[in-house]
Amino acid sequence: MAVQDHGAFIEKFILQQSSPSDPLPLTGLTFAVKDIFDMEGYVTGFGNPEWLRTHPPANQTAPAVLAILRGGATCIGKTIMDEMAFSISGENFHYGTPRNPYASDRIPGGSSSGSAVAVGAKLVDFSLGTDTGGSVRVPASYCGILGFRPSHGVVSTSGVIPMTQSFDTVGWFAIDSAVFKRVGRLLLQEPEVEHYKPTQVLIAEDCFKLSSIPSERLTQAFVNSVKKLFGAADHLIKQISIGSYVEDKVPSLKHFMIEENDGYKHIIPSLAALVRSKVLLQRHEFKINHGEWVRSYSSHLGPGKSERISEYIRVATDENTDLSRSVQIELRVALAALLEDFGVLVIPTVPGPPPKLRTDISELHDFRAKAFSLLSIASVSGICQATIPLGLYNGLPVSISLLAKHGSDGFLLNVVDTLYSTLKQEVEASY
């Protein structure tokens, strides 16, 4: 199950706000909402029944949800998520794990698992999720759908239970690229951006080496599509080592660089350092937000989750958080200089297909390290990232991601919408 049963909720939030003569942009579309967004009159469950029991109903609806409702879409309910948004697996001990629509024996990805599955299973036209460290991008990849993490701060997170405010964003999922763009336009609340052609397409060759899927399988259809639509000029598509660029241009990162890479294999040192920087600040903010509740109710968290979250809070400190914030600022500036207004960076979203359900976290040591390294580029810098499905590889969903500078969300949506149809054709023809 992806969408939770909220009969009264559904009735209340079906809004009739348009007429045939004056349709709103999302009229006729249905959507679902991750159970991290406030809805007036209902308790926001945060993926845990004890949280649901110990918190009052919301007194207003989150602005991001209101924007979609006012756009004419119909909400059919809230979706299952990881407890306290604390995972990228999407498995929930209490409510059940939403079934991956492409592979029932594989995880759907989290923490916005139900929102992704609802779209992937075509229960709704689109859905809302949140992304702190990958919680939209990962399930979008694992469920074979489009997912968008916007630039940090451009979509309101008011009325959303915070995980860590320095990284939290409101994101969305869709299958249809036109719907994907229309939803984004409403959430971004900015004038239409006309530019759709990238001035440069930078393929992060070092990042593709982290993937278990052959680089050509991930990039060839994309490169062919770019050439068909935007021209085959040599200056447009370039290879880059993003790890080397980050290490050179983010001086504060040296405080988080280590020689041994914590025993992980095949890790890009600078991106691994980004992860360390992020985790330090994330623990600090999560403890401030939820430490008191966890200390009182940790026994009500699912098996394994209770121990991990309690330990996460126990080791949290405010030491060196100023350095982490410096890394954020420097990385955003560095990527803005690299990408400029209309450049695109191309990376694999995750280092491989979705792992099997109930895989012990200790068995995913290297996989998770690679995943968080890839995800850290947008998470730490706050730039926007779109996940684009590339069909199936060995029967499992695969994807790539496009990143653009902070504030270029409208441009990135245009690029995705322009590319998507041609890219699907290229994938189907090639594989």
Disulfide bonds with the S-S distance in Angstrom:
none
